[in-house]
């Protein structure tokens, strides 16, 4: 895979660099993760700070165009980038499990108390 940078703009208000790139590849279209790793090597930046927004291919060609953001730091990236639906669902399920555990604990304590009274009788 070869990446040619078509344009690079520094967006200071958003604390990021926007890159429009052309990707030449063989076989299947590269995934966002593969493009992220290549950009990381090319620009010598941390992979966690790189977001590959999209990869557009044209039918029958081994070329694609892509929009890539490289953020200055993790805090700014989290503030600006929306969370993926998968990540939100994971966080919600973790919170629900914690709430269920909190609700279950008082029930167990009450159950133990009743058990002792019944044993005394």
C-alpha positions in Angstrom: 0.0 0.0 0.0 1.3 3.4 -0.9 -0.2 6.7 0.4 0.2 10.0 -1.5 -0.8 13.1 0.4 -2.8 15.4 -1.8 -3.4 18.2 0.8 -2.6 18.9 4.4 -4.3 21.7 6.4 -3.5 22.7 10.0 -6.8 23.5 11.9 -5.6 25.2 15.0 -9.1 25.8 16.5 -9.8 22.0 16.3 -6.3 21.1 17.4 -5.8 18.8 14.4 -4.3 18.3 11.0 -6.6 17.4 8.2 -5.1 15.2 5.4 -6.6 14.4 2.1 -4.7 11.4 0.7 -4.8 9.0 -2.2 -4.2 5.4 -1.4 -2.8 2.9 -4.0 -3.3 -0.7 -3.1 -3.4 -4.3 -4.5 -6.2 -6.7 -3.8 -8.9 -5.6 -1.4 -9.5 -2.1 -0.1 -7.3 -1.5 3.0 -9.1 -1.1 6.3 -9.1 2.0 8.4 -6.7 0.3 10.8 -4.3 -0.5 8.1 -4.4 3.1 6.8 -4.0 4.4 10.3 -0.8 2.4 10.8 0.7 3.6 7.5 -0.1 7.2 8.3 1.4 6.8 11.8 4.7 5.5 10.2 4.6 8.2 7.5 4.0 11.1 9.8 5.7 9.7 12.9 2.7 10.3 15.1 1.0 8.2 17.8 -1.7 5.8 16.3 -4.2 6.7 19.0 -4.3 10.3 17.8 -5.1 9.4 14.2 -8.7 9.1 12.9 -9.4 7.8 9.4 -12.8 9.3 8.6 -13.5 7.6 5.3 -12.0 5.6 2.4 -13.7 6.1 -1.0 -12.9 3.7 -3.8 -13.8 3.8 -7.4 -15.1 0.7 -9.1 -12.4 -1.3 -10.8 -9.5 0.8 -9.7 -6.8 0.0 -7.1 -6.9 3.6 -5.8 -8.9 5.2 -3.1 -9.2 8.7 -1.6 -9.3 9.2 2.2 -9.9 11.9 4.8 -7.6 11.6 7.8 -7.4 13.6 11.0 -4.3 13.8 13.3 -5.0 15.3 16.6 -2.5 17.2 18.9 -3.5 15.3 22.0 -6.0 12.7 23.3 -8.0 15.2 25.4 -8.9 17.3 22.3 -9.7 14.2 20.3 -12.2 13.0 22.8 -13.8 16.4 23.1 -14.3 16.8 19.4 -14.8 13.3 17.9 -18.2 11.6 18.5 -18.1 8.2 20.2 -18.9 5.2 18.1 -22.2 3.4 18.8 -20.3 0.3 19.7 -18.3 2.1 22.4 -21.4 3.7 23.8 -23.2 0.4 24.1 -20.1 -1.1 25.9 -20.1 1.7 28.4 -23.9 1.5 28.9 -23.7 -2.3 29.6 -20.9 -1.8 32.1 -22.9 0.9 33.9 -26.0 -1.4 34.0 -24.0 -4.3 35.4 -22.7 -2.0 38.2 -26.2 -0.8 39.0 -27.5 -4.4 39.1 -24.7 -5.4 41.5 -25.6 -2.4 43.8 -29.3 -3.4 43.8 -28.5 -7.1 44.5 -26.3 -6.4 47.5 -29.1 -5.0 49.8 -31.4 -7.9 48.9 -28.8 -10.4 50.0 -28.3 -8.6 53.4 -32.0 -8.6 54.0 -32.2 -12.2 53.1 -29.5 -13.2 55.5 -31.3 -11.3 58.3 -34.6 -13.2 57.7 -32.8 -16.5 57.6 -31.4 -16.0 61.1 -34.8 -15.1 62.5 -36.3 -18.2 61.0 -33.5 -20.4 62.4 -34.2 -19.0 65.9 -37.8 -20.0 65.7 
